[in-house]
């Protein structure tokens, strides 16, 4: 593909924090950005050159995007595939509808992972009540019931401790299609974020080790304290997934490492990823600049890690007061001169909502983690 150079216009479908950080990177590089997002106060829309406030399938909005943009990309996987296909008739769209669609449904995603010769978490499929008996027969408990579509950050998930609980949980999620996943005896969770270009070349960022709380990412630690063979296997697996998708853009793949040393694919995200936020402050090139480079047909940016780092998420729980309108104690963070604050511009703080993150850099990950924990514990507004 011919390079799309600074001065051109990039379209972004989706207006959340990933779109915001992409917009910052793109504008720093001299591109114009048009965001299509129905939320009037969206984080990305606040910083874009133009914010088209409309639904993703709005015909007039899509005409604007296709005529004004030189290339279009996405910041989350639930953009309807037919919208991406429609836009692709007149303007380059990366990643493709085919790649995005694979990540929209957990059942399809797991079948795709198997087709790559990789191992997903052991699972059963439940699309109706009659599927339950077959789904549980090869699994042990506890397990996790997850809705096949629209679940993230622990939403649409139920922990299952016995076969009898499956039916109740299935009713609670509205009897929509689900996967029942075996809970793994975990050694750790890691993720690979990579860029891949239209020539089929790919480059991985350093692998991060991830800590979750209540199903939501809390910290990403880089470099990870994981066996080098596991790291190489995870990077090779992520590249295999990207190759089979004929992917163009930035892709993230999350893995479970079991106590037995088995590498299992948890899920993939056809976009930049929360676990890759450390790249903004600790790598020569951020995941967001790499996304710009890949969708515009530019050379790879150097993904070298410059410093040990811990990225810590901040949820709306940290904001205080009855209406969550009291800010966290920012002075307790800003006094640490090796910590970088990133707020997303969200207008309302809610429990479990990602409001921002901070990256703590140090001479070792253990030191960075100690500093990050101390900062986090002093942030709460209550």
PyMOL commands that set and color helices and strands:
alter all, ss='L'
color gray80, all
select helices_A, chain A and resi 17-28+59-68+81-88+97-102+106-115+129-136+163-172+228-245+274-276+279-282+287-295+316-318+331-334+365-377
alter helices_A, ss='H'
color red, helices_A
select strands_A, chain A and resi 9-13+32-36+50-52+71-74+92-93+123-126+143-147+157-160+178-182+186-196+202-204+208-213+216-222+249-258+263-269+308-315+339-343+354-362
alter strands_A, ss='S'
color yellow, strands_A
deselect
rebuild
show_as cartoon
